[in-house]
Amino acid sequence: MSNARASHLTRRGVLAAGGALGLGAALAACGDDDAKSGGSAAKEDASAQSGPWTFEDDRGTTVKLDKVPANIVAFTGVAAALFDYGIVVKGVFGPTKTADGKPDVQAGDLDISKVEILGNVWDEFNVEKYAALAPDVLITTMYDKAGTLWYVPEASKDKIAKLAPSVGISVYDRQLTAPLEQVWKLAESLGADVTGAKATDAKKSFETAATRLRAAAKARPEIKVLAGSASDQIFYVSGTNLSVDLEYFKSLGVNFVEPPESAKAEGGGWFESLSWENVDKYPADIIMMDDRAQAIQPDAITKATWKKLAAVKAGQVIPRAAEPILSYEKCAPLLDALAEAIEKAKKVS
């Protein structure tokens, strides 16, 4: 890989990174240039609401429409978060269904048979189908300072932009609570009843889980946690300083393995790439593994060096939602799972 490529991580590379840590890194770094409606949680038809709609996104861009968007198209994970608040989208793009046709982990509780899937993999976005939906707004996340819209292909972004305004939710170099609050506000603006029991109970559960995780981390500071992702040739170790989930967990006191900045340089500051021969470089008591379809899952890893890791032998490997669904309902269990793992972990490193 050239020094120029190493110094500028492409969007494809970010697909592999901490908040988006996974198989895509190998492709980018190595030279691939190329509603459960929630009952009362939402109004039956947001478009029936009167008056104009205004929303300021994380780019500082204010979208203004004559009425509340009815035809919403969103990145799958964002659509799943909105669904938890009772907001139903018309179309999605991004990982939505697996090779066997089942819902992708990022689809959450979406009924994927009831949405138009415009693209299911990186760089796939059917602009003609998008136009046919007569979209009012496109909503997705952002993984850089520039406000690049996640999973909107570079080659067709201008055509897509002309069809509807966009809303970007930043998941770059901030703590999880920030995008959670932004999606909460967005859902409310779209018609969700965020004062109802479903929404408020989910938020309380998140706050309770955060308190539990803080207490667990404080009680067991010796427990070392590593965030990893597996591909056939490379094991990625994520740093915590860019990923919304890891930054937040760290703020609660979780003791993470932290590769030095020099080691993460090739990964754009997100991660360090290790060969499987060196997978034991960082001792850890708990390993959190990327749960997305593009990453090899722990039960499918056959490398002998992996099986020899102390945390693996101790059965202390848990999933990590590297691209968390940004609703309190979906994020509360992530905190509880990590807290439980720390509470129960044996010190093996």
Buried (B, 14 or more C-beta within 10 A) or exposed (E): EEEEBEEEBBBBBBBBBBBBBBBBBBBBBEEEEEBBBBEBBBBEEBBEEEEEBEBEBBBEEEBEBEBBBBBBBBBBBBBBBBBBBBBBBBBBBBBBBEEEEEBBBBBBBBEBEEBBBBBBEBBEBBBEBBBEBEBBBBBBBBBBEEBBBBBBBEEBBEBBEEBBBBBBBBBBBBBBBBBBEBBBBBBBBBBBBBEBEBBEEBBEBBBEBBEBBBBBBEEBEEBBBBBBBBBEEBBBBBBBBBBBBBBBBBBBBBBBBBBEEEBBEBBBBBBBBBEBEEBBBBEBBBBBBBBBBBBBBBEEBEBEBBEEBBBBEBEBBBBBBBBBBBBBBBBBEBBBBBBBBBBEBEEBB
